[in-house]
Amino acid sequence: MASTTARPLLLLASAVVLASFLATAAHASGLFSTLPKTLVVTASPTPGQVVKGGEDKIKVTWGLNKSLPAGTDDKYKTIKVKLCYAPVSQKDRPWRKTVDHLNKDKTCQFKIVARPYAGNDSIEWTVEKDAPTGMYFVRVYAFDAVDGELGYGETTDAKKTTNLFQVEAISGRHATLDIVSICFSVFSVVSLFGFFFNEKRKGKAESK
């Protein structure tokens, strides 16, 4: 009789363990395609606007989508805000390739900020000097206590074609350096002509 009673309990316990295992496996997969879009994210640049690396600032604002049930973000512990390449700036560049597995994805390579989750929040960020020229959008990830992704939001649509802005990389050159370079070039040309003129004059003098 005892064994008959224990059998359903054993099956129930097995089902609970299996469900827990499957949930853990799904969480550990780290696939972007399985991540729910729970955050609403906006950025200050207007579509197509050009911002200069090392000079211009952008403001990013994020928060939980108000249409979602209360408690959706109960397990959100940290937020990571990232600057991400748009598809047009990923073409023929495998080092920027989008991969569904988040650990291998190269879309978002520039960290704007990482901080504890506080619901609605924002940051003003100066675009990094080493950000290459290209088209970008902003994405925000929400993480749990063990740094697992639980949700995300971004400033563009699913195809990553809307609300994009352009970053203009710093050239690393200064106007003074350009002027000096031009002066040296002119001096070199003048010196070259002077050399040939002197050689020609010497040749005429020797022939007399």
C-alpha positions, 0 to 999 in steps of 0.5 A: 500500500505504501509503495502504491502511494509513493509512486505518484509522489515519485512521479510528481517529484520527477516532473518537478525536477524535469521542469526545473531542468528544462527551465534552467537549460532554456535560461542557460542557452543564452539565445537572443531569439528567446529573450523577451522584449520587456524594456522600452528604450529611447535615445536622444539622436534623431534618425540619421543624425551624425554624432562625433566620437569624443565630442557629442553626448547622447541621452539614453532612457529606459524602463519596463514596458507598462503594458506588461504585468506587474512583477515582470521585472522582480528578478531584474538586478542589473542593467547593461546599456550598449551601443550596437552596429546597425546591419548596414555597418555590419555588411562584409565585416564578420568581426561585427556579425550578429549571432543568436548566441549572446556569448558569440554575438558581435553586434553590441561592442561598446558598453555605455553603462552597467548599473543596478536596475532601478526601474525607469532610468537614464544616462547621458553618455559621451560617444567614445573616441574609438567608436568606428564611423557607422550607423548605430542603435542602442540596446539595453539588457536586464540581468538577474542575480547571476548575470543571466539575461532576462529581457531587453529593449532597443531603440530600433525595430526588429529588422534594425532599420529605424531610428538609426544614427551615425557616429563620426569617428575622430580622425586623430588629426589636428588642423595645425598638423595638416598645415605643417604637413602642407608647408613641408610638402610645398618646401620639398617641391620648391627645394626640388626645383631649386636643386634642378635649377642649380644643377642646370646652371652649373652644367651651363657654366661648365660647358662655357 
